[in-house]
Amino acid sequence: MSEKTVRVRFAPSPTGPLHMGGVRTALYNYLFARKNGGTFIIRIEDTDQTRFVPGAQEYILDALNWCGITPDEGPGIGGEFGPYIQSERKELYRPYAEELVAKDLAYYAFDTPEELDAVRDQAKAMKMPNWQYNGVSRMNMKNSLTLPQDEVDQRIKQGDPYVIRMKMPRNKDVRFEDEIRGWVVVNTNNLDDKVLFKSDGMPTYHLANVVDDHLMQISHVIRGEEWLPSAPLHVLLYEAFDWNCPCFAHLPLLLRPDGNGKLSKRDGDRLGFPVFPTDWTTAEGELYSGYREKGYFPGAFINMLAFLGWNPGTSQEIFSLEELVQAFSLDRVGKAGAKFDAEKTKWFQQQYLRKTSDQELAKILSQKNIENCDLNKLEAIVSLMKERATFVEDILTEGAYLLQKPAEYDQKTTDKKWKNQASSLMEEWKKVLGGVQDFTPENIEAAFKNFLEQKELGIGAVLPLFRLLITGKGAGPSMFEIASFLGKQECIERMEEGVKVLGETHPVA
């Protein structure tokens, strides 16, 4: 890695919500900057006004803030290299495009969209479906290379629409070293004459991002693999302006869980999991779910994303954002696409929940305004349930029986266990339970073991029935802990009611 002051940028386009692949790009830029004592910048690249989506910029900034990916410079923050929204930098770009024309490295093209479509249709008819505006075809088109100079001047003077295209050199090998992929070599005969400046007075991404990266002194361009085909053009632009080229690092694609193709915005809820950090509602009112609203901790989401393409080289999987900063390096980022795993994402969430203190989780649950349930009671519920929960909400849904009597009884357990002497056995255990003086988990367990010995029964003959009557469930945390939490009177009442209900609904011979 080059010994230079590290300045990196995440440069999303406000054409819709921020896909998790974009969040990963922002994360890797952030980690790289923090690891190397550098600066992390957000720049909004809104040069394509035709695809601008209202609210998208605000969504992007809010989503990154939720993730904890905070920039040092950017919209709403400022910095000495602003503005950080490209449409606000509009006047900067034309002189650079004109400079390339003056150097005979770019040219004016007056072809209308209709004329270009006609040429493409003609090429298709001639079995040439991939027609390009390039070093060969440009000489048959309407541009400043084929038209007389006076006609070019006249067209510009009278306001004819035009674009400025890169004059791609013929048969030149463009070489650059990618921090992840090693040396990349592309021959210019495979590249077209990309538009650098559009007829609406705005630069294209290609010109604007190179100019801005230079002016903002960006040292490393860390971006998605989809930009790799554009990198040779960008290298040529740096050469054309006689500027130092930043280091490039093109990140691997995020793949669908089956590995069959790139994970896209459209996959979202269709495949049963979010692909956006936070909820996004379209102008038509269609809702796309996000990780925040699904109940994920931002740290769990970020931890999961970090491992999609990078690994620390150790067996450690759970990292705080600060630990990721210390562990991260580009040489541990792979080239191959990374398959997204929805179940692994839930696992990360589960681990983060378990690492969160009972007190903190209780405070989160206290915002639900649960009746007759103070903070101490919530802490006790959390302590019982959090090892079995994935989301904070699960603590209340899975542990609903800790707050109210069961409304129904697990059918599978009932069918398997409620037979023969179940009712009389529970009546006997209820009497023993009622005799436990200090109703602690330890005392309840001791009484239970003594009961099993006297009856010469195995634990499986009694405990599932006890659990069924008290909780309505077939499995759960320690029944002795649950019983102690509920208290003796509540346990006795539940057992009496359960025996009565099951006796009526599941009579035994």
TAVENQUI-V466381 format. One line per field, one symbol per residue. ss: DSSP state (H for helix, E for strand, L for the rest). phi: phi as a letter, one per 40 degrees, with the letter a starting at -180 (. if undefined). psi: psi as a letter, one per 30 degrees, with the letter a starting at -180 (. if undefined). A space follows every 50 residues. Layout:
# TAVENQUI-V466381
ss: ???
phi: ???
psi: ???
This chain:
# TAVENQUI-V466381
ss: LLLLLLEEEELLLLLLLLEHHHHHHHHHHHHHHHHLLLEEEELELLLLHH HLLLLHHHHHHHHHHHHLLLLLEELLLELLLLLLEHHHHHHHHHHHHHHH HHLLLEEEELLLHHHHHHHHHHHHHLLLLLLLLLLLHHHHLLELLLLLHH HHHHHHHLLLLLEEEELLLLLLEEEEEELLLEEEEEEHHHLLLLEEELLL LLELHHHHHHHHHHHLLLLEEEEEHHHHHHHHHHHHHHHHHLLLLLEEEE ELLEELLLLLLELLLLLLHHHLLLLELLLEELLLLLEELEHHHHLLLHHH HHHHHHLLLELLLLLLLLLLHHHHHHHLLHHHELLLLEELLHHHHHHHHH HHHHHLLHHHHHHHHHLLLLLLLLHHHHHHHHHHHHHHLLLHHHHHHHLH HHLLLLLLLLHHHHHHHLLLLHHHHHHHHHHHHHLLLLLLHHHHHHHHHH HHHHHLLLHHHHHHHHHHHHHLLLLLLLHHHHHHHHLHHHHHHHHHHHHH HHHHHLLLL
phi: .ccaccbbbbbcbcbicccccccccccccccccccbgbbbbbbcbbcccc bcbdgccccdcccccccgccccbidgbgicbccbbcccbdcccddccccc cccgbaacbbccdcccccccccccccgbcbcbcacccdcbbcaccbccdc ccccccccgccabbbcccccfbccbacccbbgcbbbccccbccccbbccc gbccddccccccccccfccbbbacdccdccddcccccdcccgbccccbab ccccbcdcgcgccbcccecdcgacbbcbdbbcccgccbcbcccchccdcc ccdccdcchbacgbccbcbcdcccdcccaccbccccdbccbccccccdcc cccccccdccccccccccfccfaccccccccddcbccbbbbddddcccbd ccbacccabdccccccbcafcdccccccccccccccccccdccccccccc cccccfbcdccbddcdccccbgbcaicdccccccccgccccccccccccc cccccbcbc
psi: kkilkkjlkkilkhgaljlfeeeeeeeeeeeeeeeghakkkkkjihfiff gkjkfeeeeeeeeeeefgiklflakfealfgllgkeffgefeeeeeeeee eeghfllkkgkleeeeeeeeeeeefghifhkkjafefffgljlffflkee eeeeeeeggkkllkkkiklkhkkkkljkfefakkkkkffgklikkeklfg gklleeeeeeeeeeeghkekjjllfffeffeeeeeeeeeefhlkklkkjj kllklleggilkklefebfeggllgkelkkklffgkkklleeffgkkeee eeeeeefifllfgafkfjkleeeeeefkkffgklelkkkkjeeeeeeeee eeeefkleeeeeeeffffhkkhjaeeeeeeeeeefffgleleefeeefge ffflkkflkkeeeeeefilcgeeeeeeeeeeeeffjdjileeeeeeeeee eeeefhlleffeeeeeeeeefglflaakfeeeeeeeleeeeeeeeeeeee eeeefikl.
